[in-house]
Amino acid sequence: MHVLGVQLDIVWEDKAANHDKVHRLLSAAHPAPGTLVVLPEMFATGFTLNLTEAEDTGESVSRLAQEFQVHLLAGVVRRSGGPRSVVAAPPSGRDGARPSNGFRNEAVLFDPQGRETACYAKMHPFRFAGESVVPGTDPVVVACGEFKLAPTVCYDLRFPELYRACVRRGATLFAVIANWPTPRLDHWLTLLKARAIENQACVIGVNRCGRDPNLEYPGRSQIISPRGEVLAEAGETEGILRAELDLPTLQAYRQEFPALQDMR
Protein backbone atom coordinates (compact mmCIF):
# COMPACT_ATOMS: atom_id res chain seq x y z
CA MET A 1 0.00 0.00 0.00
CA HIS A 2 1.23 3.46 -0.86
CA VAL A 3 1.20 5.92 2.06
CA LEU A 4 1.68 9.66 1.85
CA GLY A 5 2.10 12.19 4.66
CA VAL A 6 1.31 15.89 4.25
CA GLN A 7 3.55 17.97 6.51
CA LEU A 8 1.95 21.41 6.87
CA ASP A 9 3.05 24.81 8.09
CA ILE A 10 -0.43 25.39 9.54
CA VAL A 11 -1.83 28.92 9.30
CA TRP A 12 -3.16 29.81 12.74
CA GLU A 13 -6.96 29.46 12.94
CA ASP A 14 -7.41 29.92 9.17
CA LYS A 15 -9.35 26.95 7.82
CA ALA A 16 -9.63 28.22 4.25
CA ALA A 17 -5.89 28.81 3.95
CA ASN A 18 -5.03 25.38 5.34
CA HIS A 19 -7.54 23.53 3.16
CA ASP A 20 -6.08 25.35 0.15
CA LYS A 21 -2.58 24.25 1.18
CA VAL A 22 -3.61 20.61 1.44
CA HIS A 23 -5.32 20.74 -1.95
CA ARG A 24 -2.27 22.34 -3.56
CA LEU A 25 0.16 19.81 -2.08
CA LEU A 26 -2.00 16.83 -3.04
CA SER A 27 -2.50 18.17 -6.56
CA ALA A 28 1.29 18.40 -6.96
CA ALA A 29 1.86 14.96 -5.40
CA HIS A 30 -0.58 13.08 -7.70
CA PRO A 31 -1.36 10.30 -5.21
CA ALA A 32 -2.38 7.02 -6.82
CA PRO A 33 -5.99 5.93 -6.21
CA GLY A 34 -6.26 4.00 -2.96
CA THR A 35 -3.27 5.72 -1.34
CA LEU A 36 -3.47 6.36 2.40
CA VAL A 37 -2.96 10.12 2.89
CA VAL A 38 -2.33 11.41 6.42
CA LEU A 39 -2.71 15.02 7.62
CA PRO A 40 -1.52 16.44 10.97
CA GLU A 41 -3.52 16.87 14.17
CA MET A 42 -5.96 19.81 14.00
CA PHE A 43 -4.64 20.50 10.50
CA ALA A 44 -7.20 23.20 9.71
CA THR A 45 -6.42 25.56 12.60
CA GLY A 46 -3.33 24.48 14.51
CA PHE A 47 -3.33 23.47 18.18
CA THR A 48 -5.66 26.18 19.41
CA LEU A 49 -7.57 26.03 22.68
CA ASN A 50 -10.33 28.06 21.00
CA LEU A 51 -12.17 24.90 20.03
CA THR A 52 -15.31 26.65 18.85
CA GLU A 53 -13.11 28.17 16.18
CA ALA A 54 -11.48 24.79 15.50
CA GLU A 55 -14.74 22.84 15.16
CA ASP A 56 -14.88 20.99 11.83
CA THR A 57 -17.56 18.63 10.54
CA GLY A 58 -15.07 16.90 8.25
CA GLU A 59 -17.09 17.63 5.10
CA SER A 60 -14.16 19.31 3.35
CA VAL A 61 -11.92 16.32 4.17
CA SER A 62 -14.56 14.01 2.76
CA ARG A 63 -14.57 16.00 -0.47
CA LEU A 64 -10.77 15.83 -0.71
CA ALA A 65 -10.82 12.05 -0.25
CA GLN A 66 -13.41 11.73 -2.99
CA GLU A 67 -11.67 14.13 -5.37
CA PHE A 68 -8.29 12.40 -5.11
CA GLN A 69 -9.75 8.89 -4.67
CA VAL A 70 -7.67 8.22 -1.54
CA HIS A 71 -8.09 7.06 2.01
CA LEU A 72 -7.65 10.30 3.95
CA LEU A 73 -6.87 10.48 7.68
CA ALA A 74 -7.12 13.96 9.16
CA GLY A 75 -7.13 15.62 12.57
CA VAL A 76 -10.37 17.49 13.29
CA VAL A 77 -12.20 18.86 16.32
CA ARG A 78 -15.85 17.92 16.69
CA ARG A 79 -18.47 18.16 19.39
CA SER A 80 -18.85 15.14 21.63
CA GLY A 81 -22.32 13.64 21.70
CA GLY A 82 -24.22 12.10 24.59
CA PRO A 83 -23.34 12.04 28.26
CA ARG A 84 -19.59 11.94 27.61
CA SER A 85 -19.70 15.64 26.75
CA VAL A 86 -19.89 16.43 30.48
CA VAL A 87 -17.27 14.77 32.67
CA ALA A 88 -15.78 15.49 36.05
CA ALA A 89 -12.20 16.76 35.96
CA PRO A 90 -9.59 18.16 38.39
CA PRO A 91 -9.03 21.91 38.62
CA SER A 92 -7.15 23.61 35.80
CA GLY A 93 -3.38 23.95 35.86
CA ARG A 94 -0.25 22.08 34.84
CA ASP A 95 -1.05 19.19 37.20
CA GLY A 96 -4.73 18.95 36.39
CA ALA A 97 -6.98 19.08 33.36
CA ARG A 98 -9.52 21.83 32.82
CA PRO A 99 -13.16 20.84 32.97
CA SER A 100 -14.22 19.24 29.69
CA ASN A 101 -15.62 21.64 27.12
CA GLY A 102 -17.72 19.21 25.08
CA PHE A 103 -15.29 18.80 22.15
CA ARG A 104 -13.15 15.88 21.06
CA ASN A 105 -9.79 15.95 19.30
CA GLU A 106 -10.26 13.30 16.62
CA ALA A 107 -8.46 11.42 13.86
CA VAL A 108 -11.08 10.73 11.22
CA LEU A 109 -10.65 8.38 8.25
CA PHE A 110 -12.52 8.80 4.96
CA ASP A 111 -12.49 6.29 2.09
CA PRO A 112 -12.03 7.11 -1.63
CA GLN A 113 -15.80 7.57 -1.96
CA GLY A 114 -15.70 10.25 0.75
CA ARG A 115 -17.41 8.07 3.37
CA GLU A 116 -16.31 8.26 6.98
CA THR A 117 -15.03 4.78 7.87
CA ALA A 118 -13.46 5.35 11.30
CA CYS A 119 -13.18 7.96 14.02
CA TYR A 120 -10.69 7.82 16.88
CA ALA A 121 -10.89 10.36 19.72
CA LYS A 122 -7.60 11.24 21.41
CA MET A 123 -7.48 9.20 24.61
CA HIS A 124 -4.76 11.28 26.31
CA PRO A 125 -5.51 15.03 26.23
CA PHE A 126 -2.35 17.09 26.71
CA ARG A 127 -3.20 18.68 30.05
CA PHE A 128 0.34 20.13 30.37
CA ALA A 129 -0.81 22.63 27.72
CA GLY A 130 -4.37 22.97 29.04
CA GLU A 131 -6.04 20.75 26.45
CA SER A 132 -9.54 20.21 27.84
CA VAL A 133 -11.21 17.99 25.26
CA VAL A 134 -13.37 15.01 26.17
CA PRO A 135 -11.00 12.02 26.10
CA GLY A 136 -11.75 9.04 23.93
CA THR A 137 -12.45 5.77 25.69
CA ASP A 138 -11.40 3.10 23.18
CA PRO A 139 -8.67 2.35 20.65
CA VAL A 140 -9.73 2.03 17.02
CA VAL A 141 -8.43 -0.51 14.50
CA VAL A 142 -9.89 -0.38 10.98
CA ALA A 143 -9.22 -2.07 7.65
CA CYS A 144 -7.42 0.28 5.25
CA GLY A 145 -6.27 -1.38 2.07
CA GLU A 146 -4.63 -4.64 3.09
CA PHE A 147 -3.49 -3.21 6.43
CA LYS A 148 -5.25 -2.86 9.77
CA LEU A 149 -4.81 0.80 10.68
CA ALA A 150 -4.79 2.21 14.23
CA PRO A 151 -4.98 6.04 14.29
CA THR A 152 -3.54 7.90 17.30
CA VAL A 153 -3.06 11.57 18.13
CA CYS A 154 0.12 13.35 19.29
CA TYR A 155 0.47 12.92 23.10
CA ASP A 156 -0.93 9.38 22.75
CA LEU A 157 2.54 8.46 21.47
CA ARG A 158 3.87 8.53 25.05
CA PHE A 159 1.52 5.73 26.17
CA PRO A 160 2.74 2.37 24.83
CA GLU A 161 -0.17 0.48 26.38
CA LEU A 162 -2.50 2.06 23.81
CA TYR A 163 -0.42 0.72 20.94
CA ARG A 164 -0.15 -2.70 22.55
CA ALA A 165 -3.94 -2.82 22.87
CA CYS A 166 -4.21 -2.01 19.17
CA VAL A 167 -1.73 -4.67 18.09
CA ARG A 168 -3.67 -7.23 20.15
CA ARG A 169 -6.68 -6.23 18.01
CA GLY A 170 -4.73 -6.92 14.84
CA ALA A 171 -3.10 -3.57 14.03
CA THR A 172 -0.32 -3.71 11.44
CA LEU A 173 -0.05 0.04 10.77
CA PHE A 174 -0.10 2.96 13.21
CA ALA A 175 -0.70 6.57 12.21
CA VAL A 176 0.37 9.29 14.64
CA ILE A 177 -0.93 12.75 13.73
CA ALA A 178 0.64 15.57 15.71
CA ASN A 179 1.44 19.15 16.58
CA TRP A 180 4.69 18.11 18.31
CA PRO A 181 6.93 21.04 19.27
CA THR A 182 10.65 21.51 18.69
CA PRO A 183 11.77 21.33 22.36
CA ARG A 184 10.75 17.65 22.46
CA LEU A 185 11.87 16.63 18.97
CA ASP A 186 14.15 13.85 20.28
CA HIS A 187 11.17 12.31 22.08
CA TRP A 188 9.12 12.35 18.86
CA LEU A 189 11.79 10.55 16.84
CA THR A 190 12.62 8.04 19.57
CA LEU A 191 9.03 7.12 20.41
CA LEU A 192 7.94 6.72 16.79
CA LYS A 193 10.71 4.19 16.28
CA ALA A 194 9.96 2.46 19.58
CA ARG A 195 6.28 2.00 18.74
CA ALA A 196 7.27 0.37 15.42
CA ILE A 197 9.90 -1.94 16.91
CA GLU A 198 8.00 -3.12 19.99
CA ASN A 199 4.82 -3.85 18.02
CA GLN A 200 6.45 -5.10 14.81
CA ALA A 201 4.23 -2.69 12.91
CA CYS A 202 4.61 0.07 10.34
CA VAL A 203 4.32 3.61 11.67
CA ILE A 204 3.58 6.84 9.86
CA GLY A 205 4.04 9.91 12.04
CA VAL A 206 2.87 13.19 10.49
CA ASN A 207 3.78 16.36 12.34
CA ARG A 208 3.28 20.03 11.51
CA CYS A 209 6.13 22.46 10.90
CA GLY A 210 6.51 26.23 11.27
CA ARG A 211 5.28 28.38 14.16
CA ASP A 212 2.08 29.28 15.96
CA PRO A 213 1.66 32.12 18.48
CA ASN A 214 3.14 29.94 21.21
CA LEU A 215 5.62 27.40 19.85
CA GLU A 216 7.91 26.32 17.04
CA TYR A 217 7.37 22.95 15.35
CA PRO A 218 10.15 20.90 13.70
CA GLY A 219 8.24 18.81 11.17
CA ARG A 220 10.43 15.68 10.83
CA SER A 221 7.51 13.45 9.89
CA GLN A 222 8.57 9.84 9.34
CA ILE A 223 7.46 6.50 7.91
CA ILE A 224 9.04 3.56 9.74
CA SER A 225 9.19 -0.17 9.03
CA PRO A 226 8.42 -2.91 11.59
CA ARG A 227 12.17 -3.37 12.04
CA GLY A 228 12.58 0.29 12.99
CA GLU A 229 14.04 1.38 9.66
CA VAL A 230 13.19 4.93 8.55
CA LEU A 231 11.67 4.49 5.10
CA ALA A 232 10.93 8.19 4.52
CA GLU A 233 11.51 11.38 6.47
CA ALA A 234 10.49 14.99 5.92
CA GLY A 235 12.71 17.87 6.87
CA GLU A 236 11.67 21.02 8.69
CA THR A 237 9.61 22.61 5.91
CA GLU A 238 6.23 22.02 4.34
CA GLY A 239 5.98 19.11 1.93
CA ILE A 240 5.17 15.48 1.20
CA LEU A 241 6.74 12.21 2.35
CA ARG A 242 5.80 8.85 0.92
CA ALA A 243 6.62 5.16 1.03
CA GLU A 244 5.35 1.83 -0.23
CA LEU A 245 4.35 -0.60 2.54
CA ASP A 246 4.11 -4.33 1.97
CA LEU A 247 1.96 -6.45 4.27
CA PRO A 248 3.49 -9.84 3.32
CA THR A 249 6.93 -8.48 4.27
CA LEU A 250 5.57 -7.42 7.67
CA GLN A 251 3.90 -10.79 8.20
CA ALA A 252 7.08 -12.65 7.23
CA TYR A 253 9.08 -10.61 9.76
CA ARG A 254 6.57 -11.40 12.52
CA GLN A 255 6.91 -15.10 11.70
CA GLU A 256 10.70 -14.91 11.48
CA PHE A 257 10.99 -13.17 14.86
CA PRO A 258 7.73 -14.00 16.72
CA ALA A 259 8.15 -11.64 19.65
CA LEU A 260 4.46 -10.73 19.74
CA GLN A 261 3.61 -14.32 20.61
CA ASP A 262 5.34 -13.79 23.96
CA MET A 263 3.07 -10.92 25.07
CA ARG A 264 1.49 -11.37 28.49
Secondary structure by P-SEA (a helix, b strand, c coil): cbbbbbbcccccccaaaaaaaaaaaaaaacccccbbbbbccccccccccccccccccaaaaaaaaaaaccbbbbbbbbbbcccccbbbbcccccccccccccccccbbbbcccccccccccccccccccccccccccbbbbbbccccbbbbbcccccccaaaaaaaaaacccbbbbbbcccccaaaaaaaaaaaaaaaacbbbbbbbcccccccccccccccccccccccccccccccbbbbbbbbaaaaaaaaaacccccccc
